[in-house]
């Protein structure tokens, strides 16, 4: 096992759980899994620049004049270990690593405060440690992705000016054959709740979440109950309810506020459920909001007084409706995808057509890469990281040997 000062990558599969999952999946579809696609949200999984210990460790990498930090080693180790597991049961693996530079033109045009607080969180570290650690982290990510892109069946995708959370959603929307063939299995490796919605795209898309000692798989059938932290039997699994409540409550993790104060996931769910109970299609409501159409809801039919007041407020206040529209475009990936496909227009978003086209093109052609790094070259690179370790098994796995 490789020894590093601090383990960055805490998202290893628990393989005993994975065995049971694969067995159940293959029995349900009566089809053997041939290829597993693993989408790694580098920002989320490494838990980097928002944690003092990680920043401090990165600072030490600079101080010790290490060309490669433990970030590189830990990520390669994760990929090699996971590839080895799937190879042992006859399944191919493809890794897609994605990240951003934190410059989200699309998002900050709609919400100037988007993720701003996250970058200004207080730290007990000296300024020199904080600045050096953050700058070093950016360099290490570039080194990591450049090497990864040349590995066997590994792909690295960085989108300037766009939030990384959208990447796997855009990839799968642009490559529908990956979803249609149930011998393909897709795992999103991230704890971000907004990624739950990507599981809506198909029955073979799952999010693997590690939270402390617990881990679980999120599917489109369990996404709502996972979001609300309730058992499956407690809540309806309607996808449109999830979309409605998420747009109302916003995304606290990304500092996207709810459209009205003190309205979290549970309250927003109750609002959506109340509308469905009186025969309202909540997906049509979202469409009307985005299209600036009049919202027609017979509020008087809603029995619950508190819910009735909240719904009455959101459909009668133009400022709230405007904020709602922007929330929809910020937190719902399908709506953002439509915007990039020119199906939605928004006056606030001033980005170029070429940028939109570039995003679509990158997500469409990501799997066209043919070049792979040679085993000996990778072995030499990895030896520079930890000279005393036997890295042959890792390098062999990553080079497809």
N, C-alpha and C positions, 0 to 999 in steps of 0.2 A: 504494500500500500504506500502511496506517495505521502510523505509528511510535509505539510505546509504549516506556516505559523497560524493560519486561521482558515477554516474551511468555508469558502465562499458559496459553494454550490450545494444547497441543502435540499434539492428537489429530486433526489434519487428515487426511482421506483422502488416500492416494496415488492419484491419479486414474487413472494408468496401470494400477495393479493393480485398481482398481475396474472399469475397462472390461472386462478379462478375466473378472472375477468375474461381472459382469452377463451377459455373453455365454454363459458356461457355465451359469449358473442358468436363463436363458430357454430354452436348448437342452434342458436336462434335463427341465423341466416343459412344454416346448412351449407356453409362454404368455408374453406380453409383460408385463413389470412395469408396472403403472399408478401405484402409489403406494408410496413408501418412507417408513417410519416410523423416525425416528431418536431413540433414547432416550439422553439425555445425563445421565450421572451427574456432576452439577456438582462435588461434593466430590472425586471421583477425578480428573476431567479437569483441573481447575484446579490440582491439586496445591498447595493453598494453605497451610493453617495449620500444616503439619508441616515447612515449609521456610523457613529464615531469610530468604532473599532475597525470597520472596513476602511475608512478613510485613513486612519492611522497606519494600518497595515500597508496601504498603498504608499504612504509616505516613506515607510521603512524600505520598500522596494527601491525607491529613488535614492535614499540615503545609502543603501548597501550596493548601489550601482548595478542592480539586477536588470538585465535587458528584458526579461520576461517575469512578470509577477505571478503569484499563485493563482490569479484569475485564469490565466492561460492553462496552467497545469490542471486545475480543478475541472475546468470545462472539458478539456480533452479526456480527462479520466472518466468523467460522466458519460461522454459519448462512446468511448471505447468499451466501458463496462456494459452499457445498454446494448450496444451493437453485438457484443459477445453473447449476451443473454438471448437475444432474438435469433442470432445465427445458430445457436445450439438447438433451437426448436424449428429450424428451417424457414425462418422469416427474414426477408431483406429489410434493411432500415435506410431511411433517408432523413437527414437532419436539416432543418431550416432554422437558422439563427437570425433573429431580427432585432433591430434596435434603432433608436433615433438620437439626434443631437440635442433634443430639447427645444428646438426651434419650430414651433407649431403654428405656422402662419394661418392655416385653416381654422384652428381652434381659437387662437388669440384674437382673430378678427371678430369672432362671435362673443368671446368672453376674455377681455384683456387680462383678467386675474387668473387665467387658466394655469394651474399648477405653480403659481408664483410663490405661494407660501411654502411649498415643498422645498424650494431651493434656498429659502431664507430661514430655515429652522435653526434655532440656537444650537450651539455646539460648545462643549467644554474644552475643545482642542484649541491650541494656539493658532493664530491666523496663518502662519507659515505652514503648519501641518495641514490645515484645512485646504488652503489654496493648492499646495503641492500635491496633496492626495487626490483632489478632484481633477486637476490637470493631468496627472499621471494616469488616472482611470480612463480618461478619454483616449489617451495614446494606446493603452493596453487593449481597449475595445477594438481599435483599428487594427492593431497587430493580430488580435485573435480572429477577427472576421476575414482579414486578408489571407491568413493561413487556412482557415476553415474552408474558404471558397475553393481552394485547390485540393481538398481532401476528397476521397472516394465517396460519392453520393452524399456530400455535405454542401450546403448552400448558405451563403450569408447575404442578407439583404438589409441595407440601411437606406431609409428614406429621409432625405432632408426636408424640413418644413412640414412634416406630417407625423402625427402621433403613432408610435410603433404598435399600439394595440390593434390598429386597423389592419395590419399586414396580413395575418393569416386569413382574416375574413375576405380581404380583397383577392388573395391568392386562390382561395377555394371558389369564390364567385367567378373568377376568370378561367378556372380549370375544372369545369363541372364533371368532366370524365373521372376525376379523382374521387368524386362523391358517388357517382352512379355505380361504379364497380365496387361491390361490397367486399371484395378480397383486399381492398385498400382500407387500412385503418388509420385514423388520424388522432393524434394526441396533442393537445395544447398544454404546454407545461408552464403554468402560471397560477397565481392565487388571485389575480384580478377578477372581480365580479363582472365587470363589463364584458369580459371575454365569454361569459356563459352564453351570450346570444349567438356566438358563432356555432355552437352546437345545434342551433335551430336548422342549419343548412342541410343536415343529413343524419341518418341513423348510425353512421360510421364515424362520427366526430365526437370526441370526448375531451373534457378538460380534466387533467390530473392535478389535484390540489394537495399539497402537503402543508399542514398547519400544526406546528409543534410535533407531537408524537402521532397525530392523527393524519390519515390520508383518505381521500375519497375521489371517485370519478363523477363528473357532472355530465349529464346527457340532456338532450332537449326535453326528455320526460321528467327529469329531476331538477332542472335549472331553477324553476320557480321555488320549489321547496328548499333548495340549497340557498337561494338568495334570502328567503324569509326565515331560514334556519328552523324549519318545521318538518315533521315527517311527511312522506309522500301522500299519505291518506288525508292529511289535514287540508290540503289546498288543491284546487284545480290546476292542471298542468298546461293550461292554454297558453300558447306562445304570445298571443296578442295581449293577454293580461300582463305578462312580463314586460313587454315593450311599453305598454301604457304606464305601468307603475314606475318603471325606470325613468321614463321621460318626465314624470311628475316629480319624483323624489330626487332626481339628479344622480350624481356620482360623487359621494363624499371623498372617495379615494383620490379623485382628480380635481377636487375642489369645485365641482359643478354643483351649484346650490339647488335646492328644491324650488319650485316656482312660487310656492307660498310657504311662509315660515312654519316650522314645527310639523313638517309633513315628511315622514320617513317612509320606508318600504311598506310597513304594515298598513299605515293609513292610506297610502297611495293604492295599495292592493284593494283595500276595502272600498275605495272610491270606484276603482275599475269594476269590482264585483257588483257594486250597487247599480252601475250603468248596465251591465249585462243582465242583471235581474229584471230590468224594465225594458229589455229588448233592444238596447243600444249596441251597435257593433263598434267596439272601442278602436279597432284598427281603422275604421272609416273616420272616426274622430281625429285620429292622428293625421290622416291624409288631409282632412279639412283644415287642420291647423297649419300644416306645412304649405298648403295651397292658398292660404289666406281666404278660405271660404267661410261663410257664416256657420257657426256651430249650433246645431239645433238639438237641444236636449230638453225634454219635458221634466225639469227639475222638481216640479211639484209632486211627481209620482214617487220620489225617493222618500222612504219612510224614516230613515235615520236622520235626526235633526242635524247632528254635527256634520255628517257626510253631505247632506243636502246643502248646507251653508257653504262648505268648501267648494263643491261643484258649481254652485251658483256664482261664487266669486271668480272662479277661473274662467267661466264662459262669458262673463259680463265685463271683465276688466281688460281693456285693450293692451295695457302694459304687461299684464300677466300672460296674455295670449302671445304677445311678441316674445317674451322671455321663454315661454313654452316652446315656441317654434325653434328658437335657438338651442334649447335643451335637446330637442329631438335630433337636430343636426349634429349636436356635440356627442351624444351618448349612444345613439342608435346607428350601428354600422351600416345597415341596409340603406338608410337615408343618406348617409355620407357617400356611399357607393353610387346611389342615384345621382347625387350632385356631381360627382366626378364623371358620370356618364352623360351629363348635360340634361338630365330629366328634371332637375330642380334649379331654380335661380334664386340668388339671395344677394341683396344690395350690399350687405356688410362685408361679404367675402371677396376681397380684391386680390385674387391670385390669378396667374396667367394660365391661358389655355395650354401652353406647352408644359407647365408643371403638372396639370391634370393628366395630360396625355402620357407624360413620363411615368407617373404613378401607375397608371393602367398597364403600360407597356412592360414595366419591371415585374409586376405581379403576374403578367401573362407569360413571360418568357423565362422565368426563374429556373425552370427545370431543363433548359436547353444546353446547360454546361457539359462539356465533354472532357476538359482537361483535369487531370488528377496529379497530385504531388507524388513524387517517387518515394518509395519506402526509405531508402538510404538518406535522402534529403531531409525527410521528416525526422528520422532517427537522430540525425546530427543536430537538427534544430532543438529537439526535445532534450538532448543531452546537455545542451547549454543551459537549460533551466535547472536541472538537478543532476549533476554529474555522477553522483554516487548511486543512483537508482537504476534498476534494470528496466528499461522502457520498451524492450522489444515487443512484449505482448500488446501494449497500448498502440505502438506504431503499426504493428501488423494489422490490428483490427481496423484502425482508421484508414489504412491504405487498401483495405479490401483483401489483404493476403490471408 
